[in-house]
Amino acid sequence: MKRLSYLLVLLQAIFSTSCKGQIESKSTYDRMTGDQKTEKQVDPYHYGAGDVVFRGYLDKSGNMWFTTSGDGVFIYDGERFTNITEKDGLCSNQVNAIVEDDKGTMWFGTNKGLCGYDGKNFIHIPLPIENSDDVSPETGLPSRQTETILSIIQAENGDFWIGTDAAGAYHYNGKNFTSYLKFKGRIQPNDSVYNNCITNIVEDKNGHIWICSFTHGGLNQFNGTEMIHHPLKDGFGDGMISTGYKDDEGNLWFGTRNGGIYKYDYNAFENIADTKTGEQIAMASILKDARGNIWIGSFARKGVYTYEENMFIPFSMKGSENLNDIKFISEDADGNIWFGGRYGLLWRFDGKELKDFTQLKRI
């Protein structure tokens, strides 16, 4: 190919890994293990912009799981980190998504398909190989084939919904895959192939599945029988949806590439902006914590904010200047807030102190 579209370049920057190495300087980190305090001298790991902590996920046992672009998965039990990689049986070290099913099995969305882990054994479930002769009935153009999964949920009925980086979404009932939306989104100008990248999938309080496209496919709502398209343009951005989130009241929140944040209360979409300044936040990660605070970070700008009284309030304390290029915000069982993103970033806020785990997770 003679050239790549701007979109493919952007997606590569978001989802790909980069070369990593070690730097020569050494630092000493303190770590608590039980009632004993030990010190371990380590070589700080040099993270590049392509080294991303994609997701922070709280399992039913109270452990936090962190998925990465090249380091596999880190598990934090409140005292120590455990790193799971291909050496342990993980299907790939690039893990973009995670969910725990109703039987306690962890499922990872990787660049080599679906990977399950029951605490002892791994299982690899590849995505189906699409028929290359299958083309859009409207344009006669094919969809891009891929092995990469970017998002995954288990719906209330036990079925899985899986979002890919190029071929739309799949419904998986444990036996069969059903393809959706592979002929939606923008056709790529360099090779005339559909490239529908699904960044997030959310189930609403009515059991409807909301599928977020980052390639101008907007939002697509599956109500069980039909797919309802919400372009989110002409005032709602450009149909590029970066994140999706459901809060404890069932409201849906969507981050867009250049249209800010939208909240859906099952009646209408509301653009969430700073009413005082008109400011909007692009490619936002959103969390409503147990105390009712709304946290917002961005994968496209500096800083973390809380949203209070229709204003974005910068989160400001010692260390907060390091919270840039945020890919996720999540809460653990103790109410601590975790932030992750580019350059291997992983920080935790316990309500008083902001602590850097970027290097500590490797010890």
Secondary structure as a PSIPRED ss2 file (coil, helix, strand):
# PSIPRED VFORMAT (PSIPRED V4.0)

   1 M C   1.000  0.000  0.000
   2 K C   1.000  0.000  0.000
   3 R C   1.000  0.000  0.000
   4 L C   1.000  0.000  0.000
   5 S C   1.000  0.000  0.000
   6 Y H   0.000  1.000  0.000
   7 L H   0.000  1.000  0.000
   8 L H   0.000  1.000  0.000
   9 V H   0.000  1.000  0.000
  10 L H   0.000  1.000  0.000
  11 L H   0.000  1.000  0.000
  12 Q H   0.000  1.000  0.000
  13 A H   0.000  1.000  0.000
  14 I H   0.000  1.000  0.000
  15 F H   0.000  1.000  0.000
  16 S C   1.000  0.000  0.000
  17 T C   1.000  0.000  0.000
  18 S C   1.000  0.000  0.000
  19 C C   1.000  0.000  0.000
  20 K C   1.000  0.000  0.000
  21 G E   0.000  0.000  1.000
  22 Q E   0.000  0.000  1.000
  23 I C   1.000  0.000  0.000
  24 E C   1.000  0.000  0.000
  25 S C   1.000  0.000  0.000
  26 K C   1.000  0.000  0.000
  27 S E   0.000  0.000  1.000
  28 T E   0.000  0.000  1.000
  29 Y E   0.000  0.000  1.000
  30 D E   0.000  0.000  1.000
  31 R E   0.000  0.000  1.000
  32 M E   0.000  0.000  1.000
  33 T E   0.000  0.000  1.000
  34 G C   1.000  0.000  0.000
  35 D C   1.000  0.000  0.000
  36 Q E   0.000  0.000  1.000
  37 K E   0.000  0.000  1.000
  38 T E   0.000  0.000  1.000
  39 E E   0.000  0.000  1.000
  40 K E   0.000  0.000  1.000
  41 Q E   0.000  0.000  1.000
  42 V E   0.000  0.000  1.000
  43 D C   1.000  0.000  0.000
  44 P C   1.000  0.000  0.000
  45 Y E   0.000  0.000  1.000
  46 H E   0.000  0.000  1.000
  47 Y C   1.000  0.000  0.000
  48 G C   1.000  0.000  0.000
  49 A C   1.000  0.000  0.000
  50 G C   1.000  0.000  0.000
  51 D C   1.000  0.000  0.000
  52 V C   1.000  0.000  0.000
  53 V E   0.000  0.000  1.000
  54 F E   0.000  0.000  1.000
  55 R E   0.000  0.000  1.000
  56 G E   0.000  0.000  1.000
  57 Y E   0.000  0.000  1.000
  58 L E   0.000  0.000  1.000
  59 D C   1.000  0.000  0.000
  60 K C   1.000  0.000  0.000
  61 S C   1.000  0.000  0.000
  62 G C   1.000  0.000  0.000
  63 N C   1.000  0.000  0.000
  64 M E   0.000  0.000  1.000
  65 W E   0.000  0.000  1.000
  66 F E   0.000  0.000  1.000
  67 T E   0.000  0.000  1.000
  68 T E   0.000  0.000  1.000
  69 S C   1.000  0.000  0.000
  70 G C   1.000  0.000  0.000
  71 D C   1.000  0.000  0.000
  72 G C   1.000  0.000  0.000
  73 V E   0.000  0.000  1.000
  74 F E   0.000  0.000  1.000
  75 I E   0.000  0.000  1.000
  76 Y E   0.000  0.000  1.000
  77 D C   1.000  0.000  0.000
  78 G C   1.000  0.000  0.000
  79 E C   1.000  0.000  0.000
  80 R C   1.000  0.000  0.000
  81 F E   0.000  0.000  1.000
  82 T E   0.000  0.000  1.000
  83 N E   0.000  0.000  1.000
  84 I E   0.000  0.000  1.000
  85 T C   1.000  0.000  0.000
  86 E H   0.000  1.000  0.000
  87 K H   0.000  1.000  0.000
  88 D H   0.000  1.000  0.000
  89 G C   1.000  0.000  0.000
  90 L C   1.000  0.000  0.000
  91 C C   1.000  0.000  0.000
  92 S C   1.000  0.000  0.000
  93 N C   1.000  0.000  0.000
  94 Q C   1.000  0.000  0.000
  95 V E   0.000  0.000  1.000
  96 N E   0.000  0.000  1.000
  97 A E   0.000  0.000  1.000
  98 I E   0.000  0.000  1.000
  99 V E   0.000  0.000  1.000
 100 E E   0.000  0.000  1.000
 101 D C   1.000  0.000  0.000
 102 D C   1.000  0.000  0.000
 103 K C   1.000  0.000  0.000
 104 G C   1.000  0.000  0.000
 105 T C   1.000  0.000  0.000
 106 M E   0.000  0.000  1.000
 107 W E   0.000  0.000  1.000
 108 F E   0.000  0.000  1.000
 109 G E   0.000  0.000  1.000
 110 T E   0.000  0.000  1.000
 111 N C   1.000  0.000  0.000
 112 K C   1.000  0.000  0.000
 113 G E   0.000  0.000  1.000
 114 L E   0.000  0.000  1.000
 115 C E   0.000  0.000  1.000
 116 G E   0.000  0.000  1.000
 117 Y E   0.000  0.000  1.000
 118 D C   1.000  0.000  0.000
 119 G C   1.000  0.000  0.000
 120 K C   1.000  0.000  0.000
 121 N C   1.000  0.000  0.000
 122 F E   0.000  0.000  1.000
 123 I E   0.000  0.000  1.000
 124 H E   0.000  0.000  1.000
 125 I E   0.000  0.000  1.000
 126 P C   1.000  0.000  0.000
 127 L C   1.000  0.000  0.000
 128 P C   1.000  0.000  0.000
 129 I C   1.000  0.000  0.000
 130 E C   1.000  0.000  0.000
 131 N C   1.000  0.000  0.000
 132 S C   1.000  0.000  0.000
 133 D C   1.000  0.000  0.000
 134 D C   1.000  0.000  0.000
 135 V E   0.000  0.000  1.000
 136 S C   1.000  0.000  0.000
 137 P C   1.000  0.000  0.000
 138 E C   1.000  0.000  0.000
 139 T C   1.000  0.000  0.000
 140 G C   1.000  0.000  0.000
 141 L C   1.000  0.000  0.000
 142 P E   0.000  0.000  1.000
 143 S E   0.000  0.000  1.000
 144 R C   1.000  0.000  0.000
 145 Q C   1.000  0.000  0.000
 146 T C   1.000  0.000  0.000
 147 E C   1.000  0.000  0.000
 148 T C   1.000  0.000  0.000
 149 I E   0.000  0.000  1.000
 150 L E   0.000  0.000  1.000
 151 S E   0.000  0.000  1.000
 152 I E   0.000  0.000  1.000
 153 I E   0.000  0.000  1.000
 154 Q E   0.000  0.000  1.000
 155 A C   1.000  0.000  0.000
 156 E C   1.000  0.000  0.000
 157 N C   1.000  0.000  0.000
 158 G C   1.000  0.000  0.000
 159 D C   1.000  0.000  0.000
 160 F E   0.000  0.000  1.000
 161 W E   0.000  0.000  1.000
 162 I E   0.000  0.000  1.000
 163 G E   0.000  0.000  1.000
 164 T E   0.000  0.000  1.000
 165 D C   1.000  0.000  0.000
 166 A C   1.000  0.000  0.000
 167 A E   0.000  0.000  1.000
 168 G C   1.000  0.000  0.000
 169 A E   0.000  0.000  1.000
 170 Y E   0.000  0.000  1.000
 171 H E   0.000  0.000  1.000
 172 Y E   0.000  0.000  1.000
 173 N C   1.000  0.000  0.000
 174 G C   1.000  0.000  0.000
 175 K C   1.000  0.000  0.000
 176 N C   1.000  0.000  0.000
 177 F E   0.000  0.000  1.000
 178 T E   0.000  0.000  1.000
 179 S E   0.000  0.000  1.000
 180 Y E   0.000  0.000  1.000
 181 L C   1.000  0.000  0.000
 182 K C   1.000  0.000  0.000
 183 F C   1.000  0.000  0.000
 184 K C   1.000  0.000  0.000
 185 G C   1.000  0.000  0.000
 186 R C   1.000  0.000  0.000
 187 I E   0.000  0.000  1.000
 188 Q C   1.000  0.000  0.000
 189 P C   1.000  0.000  0.000
 190 N C   1.000  0.000  0.000
 191 D C   1.000  0.000  0.000
 192 S C   1.000  0.000  0.000
 193 V C   1.000  0.000  0.000
 194 Y E   0.000  0.000  1.000
 195 N C   1.000  0.000  0.000
 196 N E   0.000  0.000  1.000
 197 C C   1.000  0.000  0.000
 198 I E   0.000  0.000  1.000
 199 T E   0.000  0.000  1.000
 200 N E   0.000  0.000  1.000
 201 I E   0.000  0.000  1.000
 202 V E   0.000  0.000  1.000
 203 E E   0.000  0.000  1.000
 204 D C   1.000  0.000  0.000
 205 K C   1.000  0.000  0.000
 206 N C   1.000  0.000  0.000
 207 G C   1.000  0.000  0.000
 208 H C   1.000  0.000  0.000
 209 I E   0.000  0.000  1.000
 210 W E   0.000  0.000  1.000
 211 I E   0.000  0.000  1.000
 212 C E   0.000  0.000  1.000
 213 S E   0.000  0.000  1.000
 214 F C   1.000  0.000  0.000
 215 T C   1.000  0.000  0.000
 216 H C   1.000  0.000  0.000
 217 G C   1.000  0.000  0.000
 218 G C   1.000  0.000  0.000
 219 L E   0.000  0.000  1.000
 220 N E   0.000  0.000  1.000
 221 Q E   0.000  0.000  1.000
 222 F E   0.000  0.000  1.000
 223 N C   1.000  0.000  0.000
 224 G C   1.000  0.000  0.000
 225 T C   1.000  0.000  0.000
 226 E C   1.000  0.000  0.000
 227 M E   0.000  0.000  1.000
 228 I E   0.000  0.000  1.000
 229 H E   0.000  0.000  1.000
 230 H E   0.000  0.000  1.000
 231 P C   1.000  0.000  0.000
 232 L C   1.000  0.000  0.000
 233 K C   1.000  0.000  0.000
 234 D C   1.000  0.000  0.000
 235 G C   1.000  0.000  0.000
 236 F C   1.000  0.000  0.000
 237 G C   1.000  0.000  0.000
 238 D C   1.000  0.000  0.000
 239 G C   1.000  0.000  0.000
 240 M C   1.000  0.000  0.000
 241 I E   0.000  0.000  1.000
 242 S E   0.000  0.000  1.000
 243 T E   0.000  0.000  1.000
 244 G E   0.000  0.000  1.000
 245 Y E   0.000  0.000  1.000
 246 K E   0.000  0.000  1.000
 247 D C   1.000  0.000  0.000
 248 D C   1.000  0.000  0.000
 249 E C   1.000  0.000  0.000
 250 G C   1.000  0.000  0.000
 251 N C   1.000  0.000  0.000
 252 L E   0.000  0.000  1.000
 253 W E   0.000  0.000  1.000
 254 F E   0.000  0.000  1.000
 255 G E   0.000  0.000  1.000
 256 T E   0.000  0.000  1.000
 257 R C   1.000  0.000  0.000
 258 N C   1.000  0.000  0.000
 259 G C   1.000  0.000  0.000
 260 G C   1.000  0.000  0.000
 261 I E   0.000  0.000  1.000
 262 Y E   0.000  0.000  1.000
 263 K E   0.000  0.000  1.000
 264 Y E   0.000  0.000  1.000
 265 D C   1.000  0.000  0.000
 266 Y C   1.000  0.000  0.000
 267 N C   1.000  0.000  0.000
 268 A C   1.000  0.000  0.000
 269 F E   0.000  0.000  1.000
 270 E E   0.000  0.000  1.000
 271 N E   0.000  0.000  1.000
 272 I E   0.000  0.000  1.000
 273 A C   1.000  0.000  0.000
 274 D C   1.000  0.000  0.000
 275 T C   1.000  0.000  0.000
 276 K C   1.000  0.000  0.000
 277 T C   1.000  0.000  0.000
 278 G C   1.000  0.000  0.000
 279 E C   1.000  0.000  0.000
 280 Q C   1.000  0.000  0.000
 281 I C   1.000  0.000  0.000
 282 A C   1.000  0.000  0.000
 283 M C   1.000  0.000  0.000
 284 A E   0.000  0.000  1.000
 285 S E   0.000  0.000  1.000
 286 I E   0.000  0.000  1.000
 287 L E   0.000  0.000  1.000
 288 K E   0.000  0.000  1.000
 289 D C   1.000  0.000  0.000
 290 A C   1.000  0.000  0.000
 291 R C   1.000  0.000  0.000
 292 G C   1.000  0.000  0.000
 293 N C   1.000  0.000  0.000
 294 I E   0.000  0.000  1.000
 295 W E   0.000  0.000  1.000
 296 I E   0.000  0.000  1.000
 297 G E   0.000  0.000  1.000
 298 S E   0.000  0.000  1.000
 299 F C   1.000  0.000  0.000
 300 A C   1.000  0.000  0.000
 301 R C   1.000  0.000  0.000
 302 K E   0.000  0.000  1.000
 303 G C   1.000  0.000  0.000
 304 V E   0.000  0.000  1.000
 305 Y E   0.000  0.000  1.000
 306 T E   0.000  0.000  1.000
 307 Y E   0.000  0.000  1.000
 308 E E   0.000  0.000  1.000
 309 E C   1.000  0.000  0.000
 310 N C   1.000  0.000  0.000
 311 M E   0.000  0.000  1.000
 312 F E   0.000  0.000  1.000
 313 I E   0.000  0.000  1.000
 314 P E   0.000  0.000  1.000
 315 F C   1.000  0.000  0.000
 316 S C   1.000  0.000  0.000
 317 M C   1.000  0.000  0.000
 318 K C   1.000  0.000  0.000
 319 G C   1.000  0.000  0.000
 320 S H   0.000  1.000  0.000
 321 E H   0.000  1.000  0.000
 322 N H   0.000  1.000  0.000
 323 L C   1.000  0.000  0.000
 324 N E   0.000  0.000  1.000
 325 D C   1.000  0.000  0.000
 326 I E   0.000  0.000  1.000
 327 K E   0.000  0.000  1.000
 328 F E   0.000  0.000  1.000
 329 I E   0.000  0.000  1.000
 330 S E   0.000  0.000  1.000
 331 E E   0.000  0.000  1.000
 332 D C   1.000  0.000  0.000
 333 A C   1.000  0.000  0.000
 334 D C   1.000  0.000  0.000
 335 G C   1.000  0.000  0.000
 336 N C   1.000  0.000  0.000
 337 I E   0.000  0.000  1.000
 338 W E   0.000  0.000  1.000
 339 F E   0.000  0.000  1.000
 340 G E   0.000  0.000  1.000
 341 G E   0.000  0.000  1.000
 342 R C   1.000  0.000  0.000
 343 Y C   1.000  0.000  0.000
 344 G C   1.000  0.000  0.000
 345 L C   1.000  0.000  0.000
 346 L E   0.000  0.000  1.000
 347 W E   0.000  0.000  1.000
 348 R E   0.000  0.000  1.000
 349 F E   0.000  0.000  1.000
 350 D C   1.000  0.000  0.000
 351 G C   1.000  0.000  0.000
 352 K C   1.000  0.000  0.000
 353 E C   1.000  0.000  0.000
 354 L E   0.000  0.000  1.000
 355 K E   0.000  0.000  1.000
 356 D E   0.000  0.000  1.000
 357 F C   1.000  0.000  0.000
 358 T C   1.000  0.000  0.000
 359 Q C   1.000  0.000  0.000
 360 L H   0.000  1.000  0.000
 361 K H   0.000  1.000  0.000
 362 R H   0.000  1.000  0.000
 363 I C   1.000  0.000  0.000
